[in-house]
Amino acid sequence: MRELGRRSFMTAAGSLGALLATGTPAFATPHARDAASAREYVDVQLLSITDLHGFLQSAPGQDAVIRGAGGRRYTVGGVAYMATHLERLRAGRANSIFFAPGDLFSGWTLAAESMADEPTIEALNRLGLDFATAGNHEFDRPPGFLTGHMQNGIPYAGMGHTNSFSDSQGEPFLGATFRYYSANAVWRDSGRTVLPPYNIEWVTAPGGRQLPIGFIHLTTLGTERFSTSYQPALSTLAEVATVNRYAAELKARGINTIVLSMHDGAVAGDDFNSATSPSGPAYDLALAVSADIDVIVTGHWHCAFNMMLPDPRGNPRPFVEAGCHGQLINEINLRLDPRTGAVIRALTTSTNHPNTRDVAPDPVLKECADYWAGYANRLGAAPIGRVTASFTMHLSPTGESTMGNLVADWALWAGRRKLDPFDNSNINPNAPADLALIAVAPRTGRTVIGNGLAHIQSSGGVITFDRAWKAVGYGCPVITATVTGQAIHDALEQQWAEDDGELTYAPLAVSANVRYAFDAAAPPGERVRPADVLIDGAPLDVRASYRLASTAYTFIGADGYPALLKHTEAVRHTRDFESFNAFVRANSRLVPGPLGRVRAINESTPGACFGTLPPHPYTRPLPRPGHRACENPLPEGRGGPTPG
């Protein structure tokens, strides 16, 4: 037992890492149940959400229903309902801080992504967000976009069409009223942080005295190597060492309450307000990181849990994650010593509140969400180009499709463009691409192609913004990098592989300036001769260097062509859907060309085989006289993997 003011509180180790009945708050000790009556301490409320991803109207799909204590189900999501819940939670609280551990914007809704994520920023401003951690998806565009446009509202090329839209009140976009932070996202060359590593908030104690609270922020380790947030100029530092460094710095400044807001997570069961069998990187960190950290709020894994964990000294501290897509609002209540500003750990409580839709939506936030949804619908219906005939995803026996060829041509075009004016994500010269390769039916992972571009006769072949946006992309940037001719040759060979005695074929689309042949009778690894690969009419030189354009997803080896991991001087270009829309606009009239960039030789030789295509929904081979498929075509409707 130890004395805290006029009360005596138990700090039994058995209370750590455990929760009471599911559906109730997590208590640091049993005496935290009575924390509200501890009036000699300073009451501080911490509210947080995570991984909103621009879903303003509602949570998508299965995320719209969550399960709580006893299996009870809650329908959740939507910023208009969140505003109502926040108002109720904040009522009567003098010291309330609202923050988020990352991935608030850069989601997958047309309204968010197509309008530079400005709708999300307006909604967060109106919700009264105080500050946020930069998650990996905050780096889906260059750091200059985050600091220049998102935070400070600085417009860029395409103002009024691609950015700087009027908001729901008719006001110009001025940026966020809150700030982003990260302690471990640094510039690769200098080691300096891209954003401030921590912020200090002040709460009011009796007599008007101000007490500081430090918030340290972590971005997901390896963010710079993820496909959507691929950033050649950045690096991320080790998490525990970074947190301990800044915790010591804050303590040296006399700050005795410290919160860690981190964009990395864990999994801990199915009940959003409890925790069972926790595991994951954030959990490992929570057990090891400095005992000076009083609270750990996580994100990134789109999980929901609420628990107390012991710090390295055995004292309890909250360890929480509040789901994703506006499902939950986490509330942590702290009691601070009015003299020292330190947390009275034994009185800490934490609760995950479901953002239910059974309350009256806030009219301002409802107007905001509805406005942007309507704006997106109008933008999506706008014509941006025409096709003279359909571009389809159906593959020929040699692995070609009109859509695949078009997308390879787009990638080459994108890899020869100038960089955006706010692009500070590169450290290498922007040398133009010599050729492009695009995975159209990869053996693992996914393809950048979402849909074909059908010719709709009634519209005269018009392609709208929305159709082009959905046809190509999921937020992955085009990358140009230097590779050897040998790496190009090896990547072409890696299209074929033996899987359990079956020859499989995962074709790459090539840009219009490339032609090559493969030997249908040869074994994997011996099917492509360099002399049979022509780039701008010249044979491939395995000793020469080439600038190759492809997606970041391909260059990081996520779709099964490991030869392309051997690249240097990478340069990041615009994200796929934005870039493809610009390509359609720039070309205006798209004409499907004949296939023939890839041809087979020795196809009539006994035992010749093109290879079985991977199980993707559009890999039903077109019939070809004399072609012997290794297996029957894929059954109708058989699909491939979805993005993570």
C-alpha positions as CSV (number, residue, x, y, z in Angstrom):
1,M,0.0,0.0,0.0
2,R,1.2,3.6,-0.6
3,E,-0.4,6.9,0.4
4,L,-1.7,9.3,-2.3
5,G,-3.0,12.4,-0.8
6,R,-5.9,11.5,1.6
7,R,-6.4,8.1,0.0
8,S,-4.6,4.8,0.2
9,F,-4.3,2.8,-3.1
10,M,-3.2,-0.7,-3.8
11,T,-0.7,-1.3,-6.6
12,A,-0.9,-5.0,-6.7
13,A,1.1,-6.5,-9.6
14,G,-1.8,-8.8,-10.3
15,S,-3.9,-5.9,-11.6
16,L,-1.4,-5.1,-14.4
17,G,-2.0,-6.3,-17.9
18,A,-5.5,-7.4,-17.0
19,L,-9.0,-5.9,-17.4
20,L,-12.1,-6.2,-15.4
21,A,-15.4,-7.2,-17.0
22,T,-15.4,-6.6,-20.8
23,G,-17.3,-3.5,-21.9
24,T,-16.1,-1.5,-18.9
25,P,-13.1,0.9,-18.7
26,A,-9.6,-0.4,-18.0
27,F,-8.4,0.6,-14.5
28,A,-4.8,0.9,-13.5
29,T,-5.8,-0.4,-10.1
30,P,-9.1,-1.2,-8.5
31,H,-9.0,2.2,-6.7
32,A,-9.1,3.9,-10.1
33,R,-12.8,3.3,-10.0
34,D,-13.0,6.1,-7.5
35,A,-10.7,8.4,-9.4
36,A,-13.4,11.0,-10.2
37,S,-13.6,11.8,-6.5
38,A,-9.9,12.5,-6.2
39,R,-10.4,16.2,-6.4
40,E,-7.0,17.1,-5.0
41,Y,-5.5,16.0,-8.3
42,V,-5.6,17.7,-11.7
43,D,-8.1,16.0,-14.1
44,V,-6.9,15.5,-17.6
45,Q,-8.8,13.9,-20.4
46,L,-7.1,12.4,-23.5
47,L,-9.3,11.7,-26.5
48,S,-8.0,10.0,-29.6
49,I,-9.0,8.4,-32.9
50,T,-6.8,6.6,-35.4
51,D,-6.6,5.5,-39.0
52,L,-9.6,7.5,-40.2
53,H,-8.3,7.2,-43.8
54,G,-10.7,9.9,-45.1
55,F,-13.9,7.9,-44.4
56,L,-16.1,10.9,-43.5
57,Q,-19.6,9.5,-44.3
58,S,-19.3,6.1,-42.6
59,A,-16.9,3.2,-42.0
60,P,-16.7,1.0,-45.1
61,G,-18.0,-2.6,-45.5
62,Q,-17.5,-4.9,-42.6
63,D,-15.8,-2.2,-40.6
64,A,-19.2,-0.5,-40.1
65,V,-20.1,-3.1,-37.4
66,I,-17.9,-3.8,-34.4
67,R,-18.2,-6.3,-31.5
68,G,-18.0,-5.5,-27.9
69,A,-18.6,-7.2,-24.5
70,G,-20.7,-10.3,-24.7
71,G,-20.7,-10.2,-28.5
72,R,-22.9,-7.1,-28.6
73,R,-22.7,-5.5,-32.1
74,Y,-22.5,-1.8,-32.8
75,T,-23.0,0.1,-36.1
76,V,-20.4,2.7,-36.2
77,G,-18.6,5.4,-38.3
78,G,-19.1,8.9,-39.7
79,V,-17.6,12.2,-38.6
80,A,-21.0,13.7,-38.0
81,Y,-21.8,11.2,-35.3
82,M,-18.2,11.4,-34.0
83,A,-18.7,15.1,-33.4
84,T,-21.8,14.5,-31.3
85,H,-20.0,11.9,-29.2
86,L,-17.0,14.2,-28.8
87,E,-19.2,17.0,-27.5
88,R,-20.7,14.7,-24.9
89,L,-17.3,13.4,-23.8
90,R,-15.8,16.8,-23.5
91,A,-18.7,18.3,-21.6
92,G,-17.6,19.8,-18.3
93,R,-13.9,18.9,-18.8
94,A,-11.5,21.8,-18.3
95,N,-8.5,19.9,-19.6
96,S,-9.4,17.9,-22.7
97,I,-6.8,17.0,-25.4
98,F,-7.9,15.5,-28.8
99,F,-5.2,13.8,-30.9
100,A,-4.5,11.0,-33.3
101,P,-1.7,8.5,-33.9
102,G,-1.8,8.7,-37.7
103,D,-3.2,7.7,-41.0
104,L,-6.0,10.2,-40.9
105,F,-5.9,11.0,-44.6
106,S,-4.7,9.2,-47.7
107,G,-7.5,6.7,-47.6
108,W,-9.3,5.0,-50.5
109,T,-12.4,7.1,-50.9
110,L,-12.8,9.1,-54.1
111,A,-13.9,12.2,-52.1
112,A,-10.7,12.2,-50.0
113,E,-8.0,11.1,-52.5
114,S,-9.2,12.9,-55.6
115,M,-9.4,16.3,-53.8
116,A,-5.9,16.2,-52.2
117,D,-7.4,14.9,-49.0
118,E,-8.7,18.4,-48.2
119,P,-12.1,17.1,-47.2
120,T,-10.5,15.1,-44.4
121,I,-8.5,18.1,-43.2
122,E,-11.7,20.2,-43.1
123,A,-13.5,17.6,-41.1
124,L,-10.7,17.2,-38.6
125,N,-10.4,21.0,-38.2
126,R,-14.1,21.1,-37.4
127,L,-13.8,18.2,-35.0
128,G,-11.2,20.2,-33.1
129,L,-8.2,17.9,-33.5
130,D,-5.3,19.4,-31.5
131,F,-2.4,17.5,-33.2
132,A,-1.5,14.2,-34.9
133,T,1.3,11.7,-35.4
134,A,2.4,11.2,-39.0
135,G,1.5,7.6,-39.9
136,N,2.9,5.8,-43.0
137,H,0.0,7.0,-45.1
138,E,0.7,10.7,-44.3
139,F,3.8,10.0,-46.4
140,D,1.9,8.7,-49.4
141,R,2.9,11.9,-51.0
142,P,6.2,13.8,-50.5
143,P,6.9,15.4,-47.2
144,G,6.6,18.8,-48.9
145,F,3.0,18.0,-49.6
146,L,2.3,17.2,-45.9
147,T,4.1,20.3,-44.6
148,G,3.3,22.7,-47.4
149,H,-0.2,21.9,-48.5
150,M,-1.8,19.8,-45.8
151,Q,-0.5,21.9,-42.8
152,N,0.0,25.4,-44.4
153,G,-2.5,25.3,-47.2
154,I,0.0,26.3,-49.9
155,P,-1.6,25.7,-53.3
156,Y,0.3,24.0,-56.2
157,A,-0.2,23.4,-59.9
158,G,-3.8,22.6,-60.8
159,M,-5.3,24.9,-58.2
160,G,-9.1,24.5,-58.2
161,H,-8.9,21.3,-60.2
162,T,-6.5,19.0,-58.3
163,N,-6.1,21.0,-55.1
164,S,-7.2,24.1,-53.2
165,F,-10.9,23.5,-53.5
166,S,-13.5,25.6,-51.7
167,D,-14.7,23.9,-48.5
168,S,-18.2,23.2,-47.3
169,Q,-18.6,26.9,-46.2
170,G,-17.3,28.3,-49.4
171,E,-13.9,29.2,-47.9
172,P,-10.5,28.5,-49.5
173,F,-8.4,25.7,-48.3
174,L,-6.0,27.1,-45.7
175,G,-4.5,23.9,-44.3
176,A,-4.9,22.1,-41.0
177,T,-5.4,24.0,-37.8
178,F,-3.4,21.2,-36.1
179,R,0.2,20.1,-36.6
180,Y,1.9,16.8,-37.4
181,Y,4.8,15.3,-35.5
182,S,7.3,12.4,-35.8
183,A,10.4,11.6,-33.8
184,N,11.8,8.9,-36.0
185,A,11.0,10.0,-39.6
186,V,14.3,11.6,-40.7
187,W,16.0,12.9,-43.8
188,R,18.3,10.1,-45.0
189,D,21.3,12.5,-45.8
190,S,21.3,14.6,-42.6
191,G,19.5,12.5,-40.0
192,R,17.4,15.5,-39.0
193,T,13.7,14.9,-38.3
194,V,11.3,15.7,-41.0
195,L,8.7,17.0,-38.5
196,P,9.1,18.1,-34.9
197,P,9.7,15.0,-32.7
198,Y,7.3,16.0,-29.9
199,N,4.9,18.6,-28.7
200,I,4.1,20.0,-25.2
201,E,0.6,20.8,-24.2
202,W,-0.4,22.7,-21.1
203,V,-3.2,22.0,-18.7
204,T,-4.6,24.1,-16.0
205,A,-4.2,23.3,-12.3
206,P,-6.0,25.0,-9.3
207,G,-5.0,28.6,-9.0
208,G,-4.4,29.0,-12.7
209,R,-1.0,27.2,-12.6
210,Q,-0.1,25.5,-15.9
211,L,1.3,22.0,-16.0
212,P,3.0,20.5,-19.1
213,I,2.4,17.2,-20.8
214,G,4.8,15.9,-23.4
215,F,3.7,13.9,-26.5
216,I,6.3,11.9,-28.3
217,H,5.4,10.6,-31.8
218,L,6.5,7.6,-33.8
219,T,5.9,6.8,-37.5
220,T,5.8,3.2,-38.5
221,L,9.3,1.7,-38.8
222,G,10.1,1.1,-42.5
223,T,7.6,3.6,-43.8
224,E,10.0,4.8,-46.5
225,R,10.1,1.2,-48.0
226,F,6.4,0.6,-48.1
227,S,4.8,0.7,-51.6
228,T,2.5,3.7,-51.2
229,S,4.8,5.7,-48.9
230,Y,8.0,4.9,-50.8
231,Q,10.3,7.8,-50.0
232,P,13.9,7.6,-51.3
233,A,15.0,10.7,-49.2
234,L,13.7,9.4,-45.9
235,S,14.6,6.9,-43.2
236,T,12.9,5.8,-40.0
237,L,14.9,5.3,-36.8
238,A,14.6,2.5,-34.3
239,E,11.6,3.0,-32.1
240,V,12.6,2.1,-28.5
241,A,15.8,4.1,-28.7
242,T,14.1,7.1,-30.2
243,V,11.3,7.1,-27.6
244,N,13.8,6.7,-24.7
245,R,15.9,9.6,-26.0
246,Y,13.1,12.1,-26.2
247,A,11.5,10.9,-23.0
248,A,14.9,11.7,-21.2
249,E,14.9,15.0,-23.0
250,L,11.4,15.9,-21.8
251,K,12.2,14.8,-18.3
252,A,15.3,17.0,-18.3
253,R,13.0,19.9,-19.2
254,G,10.9,19.3,-16.1
255,I,8.0,17.6,-17.9
256,N,6.7,14.8,-15.7
257,T,3.8,13.5,-17.7
258,I,4.7,11.9,-21.1
259,V,2.4,10.3,-23.6
260,L,3.6,8.1,-26.6
261,S,1.5,8.4,-29.7
262,M,2.7,5.8,-32.1
263,H,1.7,4.6,-35.5
264,D,2.3,1.0,-35.0
265,G,0.1,-1.5,-33.3
266,A,-0.8,-4.9,-32.0
267,V,-3.6,-7.4,-31.9
268,A,-5.4,-8.3,-28.7
269,G,-8.7,-10.1,-29.2
270,D,-12.0,-9.3,-30.7
271,D,-13.6,-7.2,-28.0
272,F,-12.9,-3.5,-28.6
273,N,-12.8,-2.6,-24.9
274,S,-10.7,-5.4,-23.5
275,A,-7.5,-7.3,-24.4
276,T,-6.6,-11.0,-24.7
277,S,-3.3,-12.6,-25.7
278,P,-1.8,-9.3,-27.0
279,S,1.1,-9.5,-29.6
280,G,2.7,-7.3,-32.1
281,P,5.5,-4.7,-32.4
282,A,3.7,-2.1,-30.3
283,Y,3.1,-4.6,-27.5
284,D,6.8,-5.5,-27.5
285,L,7.7,-1.8,-27.4
286,A,5.1,-1.1,-24.6
287,L,6.8,-3.7,-22.3
288,A,10.3,-2.3,-23.0
289,V,10.1,1.4,-23.5
290,S,11.1,3.9,-20.8
291,A,9.1,3.9,-17.5
292,D,8.9,7.7,-17.9
293,I,6.2,7.1,-20.5
294,D,2.8,7.2,-18.8
295,V,0.5,6.4,-21.7
296,I,0.9,4.5,-25.0
297,V,-1.7,5.1,-27.7
298,T,-1.3,3.1,-30.9
299,G,-2.6,2.7,-34.5
300,H,-1.8,1.3,-37.9
301,W,-3.0,-2.3,-37.4
302,H,-6.7,-1.3,-37.6
303,C,-7.3,-3.3,-34.4
304,A,-9.2,-2.3,-31.2
305,F,-8.1,-3.1,-27.6
306,N,-7.9,-1.4,-24.2
307,M,-5.7,-2.6,-21.4
308,M,-3.1,-1.7,-18.8
309,L,0.4,-3.0,-19.1
310,P,3.3,-2.8,-16.6
311,D,6.2,-0.5,-17.5
312,P,9.8,-1.8,-16.8
313,R,9.4,-0.7,-13.2
314,G,6.1,-2.6,-12.8
315,N,3.8,0.4,-12.7
316,P,0.6,0.3,-14.8
317,R,0.1,2.4,-17.9
318,P,-2.6,2.4,-20.6
319,F,-1.9,0.6,-23.9
320,V,-4.7,1.2,-26.4
321,E,-5.8,1.2,-30.0
322,A,-9.1,2.6,-31.3
323,G,-9.8,0.6,-34.4
324,C,-10.0,2.4,-37.7
325,H,-12.3,4.4,-40.1
326,G,-14.0,6.3,-37.3
327,Q,-15.2,3.2,-35.4
328,L,-14.1,4.3,-31.9
329,I,-13.0,7.2,-29.7
330,N,-10.5,6.3,-27.0
331,E,-10.8,8.2,-23.7
332,I,-8.0,8.1,-21.1
333,N,-8.4,9.9,-17.8
334,L,-5.3,11.0,-15.9
335,R,-4.9,12.5,-12.5
336,L,-1.8,14.8,-12.1
337,D,-0.1,15.8,-9.0
338,P,-0.7,19.6,-8.9
339,R,2.7,20.3,-7.5
340,T,4.9,18.1,-9.7
341,G,2.7,17.5,-12.7
342,A,3.4,13.8,-12.5
343,V,0.7,11.2,-13.3
344,I,-0.8,9.4,-10.3
345,R,-0.7,6.1,-12.2
346,A,-3.0,4.2,-9.8
347,L,-5.9,6.5,-10.8
348,T,-5.6,6.1,-14.6
349,T,-8.6,4.9,-16.5
350,S,-9.1,4.1,-20.2
351,T,-12.2,3.4,-22.3
352,N,-12.9,2.8,-26.0
353,H,-16.2,4.4,-26.9
354,P,-18.0,3.1,-30.0
355,N,-18.8,5.9,-32.5
356,T,-22.4,4.8,-32.8
357,R,-24.9,6.1,-35.3
358,D,-27.8,6.1,-32.9
359,V,-27.3,9.7,-31.9
360,A,-28.2,12.9,-33.7
361,P,-25.5,13.8,-36.2
362,D,-23.8,17.1,-35.7
363,P,-25.2,19.4,-38.4
364,V,-21.9,21.1,-39.3
365,L,-20.0,17.9,-39.7
366,K,-22.9,16.3,-41.6
367,E,-23.0,19.3,-44.0
368,C,-19.2,18.9,-44.4
369,A,-19.3,15.2,-45.2
370,D,-22.3,15.5,-47.5
371,Y,-20.8,18.5,-49.3
372,W,-17.6,16.6,-50.2
373,A,-19.5,13.4,-51.2
374,G,-21.6,15.5,-53.6
375,Y,-18.5,17.3,-54.9
376,A,-16.8,13.9,-55.5
377,N,-19.8,12.7,-57.4
378,R,-19.8,15.7,-59.7
379,L,-16.0,15.5,-60.2
380,G,-16.2,11.8,-60.9
381,A,-18.8,12.3,-63.7
382,A,-16.7,14.9,-65.5
383,P,-15.3,13.6,-68.9
384,I,-11.5,13.6,-69.2
385,G,-11.0,11.7,-72.5
386,R,-12.3,9.2,-75.0
387,V,-11.5,5.7,-76.2
388,T,-12.2,4.6,-79.7
389,A,-12.7,1.0,-78.6
390,S,-12.5,-1.0,-75.4
391,F,-9.3,-1.5,-73.5
392,T,-9.7,-5.0,-71.9
393,M,-7.8,-6.9,-69.3
394,H,-8.3,-10.3,-71.0
395,L,-4.9,-11.8,-71.6
396,S,-3.7,-13.4,-74.8
397,P,-1.7,-16.6,-74.5
398,T,1.5,-14.6,-74.6
399,G,0.3,-12.5,-71.6
400,E,-0.7,-9.4,-73.4
401,S,-3.8,-7.3,-73.1
402,T,-4.8,-3.9,-74.5
403,M,-5.2,-2.6,-71.0
404,G,-1.9,-3.9,-69.9
405,N,-0.2,-2.3,-72.9
406,L,-1.9,1.0,-72.2
407,V,-0.8,0.9,-68.5
408,A,2.8,0.1,-69.5
409,D,2.7,3.1,-71.9
410,W,1.3,5.3,-69.1
411,A,4.1,4.2,-66.8
412,L,6.8,5.1,-69.4
413,W,5.0,8.5,-69.8
414,A,4.9,9.0,-66.1
415,G,8.6,8.1,-65.7
416,R,9.6,10.9,-68.1
417,R,7.6,13.7,-66.4
418,K,9.0,16.5,-64.3
419,L,8.5,16.2,-60.6
420,D,5.8,18.0,-58.6
421,P,6.9,21.4,-57.3
422,F,6.5,20.3,-53.7
423,D,8.3,17.0,-54.2
424,N,11.2,16.9,-51.8
425,S,11.1,13.1,-51.5
426,N,14.0,12.4,-53.8
427,I,17.8,12.6,-53.5
428,N,18.7,11.3,-57.0
429,P,18.5,13.1,-60.4
430,N,15.3,12.7,-62.3
431,A,16.7,10.9,-65.3
432,P,13.9,10.0,-67.8
433,A,12.8,6.4,-68.2
434,D,14.0,4.2,-71.1
435,L,11.3,1.6,-70.8
436,A,8.5,0.4,-68.5
437,L,7.4,-2.9,-67.1
438,I,4.1,-3.5,-65.4
439,A,2.9,-6.6,-63.6
440,V,-0.5,-7.4,-65.0
441,A,-1.0,-10.8,-63.4
442,P,1.6,-11.3,-60.7
443,R,2.2,-14.6,-59.0
444,T,2.0,-12.9,-55.6
445,G,0.5,-9.6,-54.4
446,R,-1.6,-7.5,-56.7
447,T,-1.6,-5.5,-59.9
448,V,-2.0,-1.8,-60.3
449,I,-4.7,-2.4,-62.9
450,G,-8.2,-2.3,-61.4
451,N,-10.5,-2.3,-64.4
452,G,-10.5,-2.0,-68.1
453,L,-11.7,1.0,-70.0
454,A,-14.8,-0.1,-71.9
455,H,-16.1,1.8,-74.9
456,I,-19.6,2.8,-74.1
457,Q,-21.3,3.5,-77.4
458,S,-24.1,5.7,-76.0
459,S,-21.5,8.2,-74.7
460,G,-19.3,8.1,-77.7
461,G,-16.5,6.4,-75.8
462,V,-16.3,9.1,-73.1
463,I,-14.1,8.2,-70.1
464,T,-15.0,10.0,-66.9
465,F,-12.8,11.0,-64.1
466,D,-14.2,8.3,-61.9
467,R,-13.8,5.5,-64.4
468,A,-10.1,6.4,-65.1
469,W,-9.5,6.8,-61.3
470,K,-10.8,3.2,-60.7
471,A,-9.1,1.7,-63.7
472,V,-5.6,2.2,-62.5
473,G,-4.1,2.6,-59.1
474,Y,-4.4,2.3,-55.4
475,G,-2.1,5.0,-54.3
476,C,1.2,3.6,-55.3
477,P,3.8,5.9,-56.9
478,V,5.5,5.3,-60.2
479,I,9.3,4.8,-59.6
480,T,12.1,5.2,-62.0
481,A,15.4,3.5,-61.2
482,T,18.6,2.4,-62.8
483,V,18.9,-1.3,-63.5
484,T,21.2,-3.4,-65.5
485,G,20.3,-5.1,-68.7
486,Q,20.9,-8.3,-66.8
487,A,18.3,-7.4,-64.2
488,I,15.7,-6.7,-67.0
489,H,16.5,-10.0,-68.6
490,D,16.2,-11.8,-65.2
491,A,12.9,-10.1,-64.5
492,L,11.5,-11.3,-67.8
493,E,12.7,-14.8,-67.0
494,Q,11.0,-14.7,-63.6
495,Q,7.7,-14.5,-65.3
496,W,7.9,-18.3,-65.5
497,A,8.3,-20.7,-62.6
498,E,7.7,-24.3,-61.7
499,D,5.1,-24.7,-59.0
500,D,4.5,-28.3,-57.9
501,G,5.5,-29.5,-61.3
502,E,3.3,-27.0,-63.1
503,L,4.7,-24.2,-65.3
504,T,3.1,-20.9,-64.3
505,Y,3.3,-17.6,-66.1
506,A,3.0,-14.2,-64.4
507,P,3.3,-11.8,-67.4
508,L,4.8,-8.3,-67.4
509,A,3.4,-5.7,-69.8
510,V,6.1,-3.8,-71.7
511,S,5.9,-0.3,-73.0
512,A,5.4,0.3,-76.7
513,N,9.1,0.8,-77.4
514,V,9.9,-2.7,-76.3
515,R,9.5,-6.0,-78.2
516,Y,10.6,-9.4,-77.1
517,A,10.2,-13.1,-77.8
518,F,10.3,-16.1,-75.5
519,D,10.9,-19.8,-76.3
520,A,7.8,-21.7,-75.4
521,A,9.7,-25.0,-75.5
522,A,12.5,-23.9,-73.1
523,P,12.6,-24.5,-69.3
524,P,12.1,-21.6,-66.8
525,G,15.2,-19.4,-66.6
526,E,16.2,-20.1,-70.3
527,R,13.2,-18.8,-72.1
528,V,14.4,-15.3,-73.1
529,R,17.5,-14.5,-75.0
530,P,18.9,-10.9,-74.6
531,A,19.2,-10.7,-78.4
532,D,15.5,-11.2,-78.6
533,V,14.7,-8.2,-76.4
534,L,14.6,-5.0,-78.3
535,I,14.4,-1.6,-76.7
536,D,13.9,1.2,-79.2
537,G,15.0,-1.3,-81.8
538,A,18.3,-2.2,-80.2
539,P,19.0,-5.5,-78.5
540,L,19.2,-5.6,-74.8
541,D,22.7,-5.2,-73.5
542,V,23.0,-7.1,-70.2
543,R,26.1,-5.1,-69.3
544,A,24.5,-1.7,-69.9
545,S,22.4,0.4,-67.5
546,Y,18.8,1.4,-68.2
547,R,16.2,3.7,-66.5
548,L,13.2,1.5,-65.8
549,A,9.7,2.8,-64.9
550,S,7.4,0.6,-62.8
551,T,5.5,0.8,-59.5
552,A,7.1,1.0,-56.1
553,Y,5.2,-2.2,-55.4
554,T,7.2,-4.0,-58.1
555,F,10.6,-2.4,-57.1
556,I,10.3,-3.5,-53.5
557,G,9.7,-7.1,-54.6
558,A,6.1,-7.4,-53.5
559,D,4.8,-9.0,-56.7
560,G,7.4,-11.7,-57.4
561,Y,10.1,-10.2,-59.7
562,P,13.1,-10.2,-57.3
563,A,15.6,-9.3,-60.0
564,L,14.3,-5.7,-59.8
565,L,15.3,-5.4,-56.2
566,K,18.8,-4.8,-57.7
567,H,18.2,-1.2,-58.6
568,T,19.9,2.2,-57.8
569,E,19.1,5.9,-58.0
570,A,15.4,5.5,-57.4
571,V,13.2,8.5,-58.1
572,R,9.6,8.8,-56.9
573,H,7.0,10.2,-59.2
574,T,3.3,10.9,-58.9
575,R,0.9,8.4,-57.4
576,D,-0.8,6.0,-59.9
577,F,-4.4,7.1,-60.0
578,E,-3.5,10.8,-60.1
579,S,-0.9,10.2,-62.8
580,F,-3.1,7.9,-64.9
581,N,-5.9,10.5,-64.9
582,A,-3.4,13.1,-66.0
583,F,-2.2,10.7,-68.8
584,V,-5.8,10.2,-70.0
585,R,-6.3,14.0,-70.1
586,A,-3.0,14.6,-71.9
587,N,-3.7,12.1,-74.6
588,S,-7.4,12.9,-74.9
589,R,-8.2,10.2,-77.4
590,L,-7.0,6.6,-76.7
591,V,-6.8,4.0,-79.4
592,P,-6.2,0.4,-78.6
593,G,-3.3,-0.9,-80.7
594,P,-2.8,-4.4,-82.0
595,L,-1.1,-6.9,-79.7
596,G,2.3,-8.2,-80.6
597,R,4.8,-6.7,-78.2
598,V,5.4,-10.2,-76.9
599,R,5.7,-13.3,-79.2
600,A,6.4,-16.9,-78.6
601,I,8.8,-19.0,-80.7
602,N,9.0,-22.8,-80.9
603,E,5.3,-22.9,-79.8
604,S,4.6,-25.9,-82.1
605,T,7.5,-28.0,-80.7
606,P,6.3,-31.1,-78.8
607,G,6.1,-30.3,-75.1
608,A,5.9,-26.5,-75.7
609,C,3.9,-24.7,-73.1
610,F,3.2,-21.0,-72.5
611,G,2.4,-21.5,-68.8
612,T,-0.7,-21.3,-66.6
613,L,-1.7,-17.8,-65.7
614,P,-2.1,-16.9,-61.9
615,P,-5.6,-16.8,-60.4
616,H,-6.6,-13.2,-61.1
617,P,-10.1,-12.4,-62.2
618,Y,-9.1,-11.2,-65.7
619,T,-6.7,-13.9,-66.6
620,R,-9.0,-16.0,-68.8
621,P,-6.8,-16.5,-71.8
622,L,-8.2,-15.6,-75.2
623,P,-8.4,-18.6,-77.6
624,R,-5.6,-19.0,-80.1
625,P,-5.5,-21.6,-82.8
626,G,-2.7,-24.2,-82.2
627,H,-2.0,-23.0,-78.7
628,R,-1.8,-25.7,-76.0
629,A,-2.6,-24.3,-72.6
630,C,-0.9,-26.2,-69.7
631,E,-4.2,-26.1,-67.8
632,N,-7.8,-25.2,-68.5
633,P,-8.7,-21.5,-68.5
634,L,-9.7,-20.1,-65.1
635,P,-13.3,-20.6,-64.1
636,E,-15.6,-17.5,-64.3
637,G,-15.3,-15.2,-61.3
638,R,-12.2,-16.6,-59.8
639,G,-10.4,-13.7,-58.1
640,G,-7.0,-12.8,-56.9
641,P,-5.7,-11.2,-53.7
642,T,-6.8,-7.8,-52.5
643,P,-4.5,-5.0,-51.3
644,G,-3.5,-4.9,-47.7
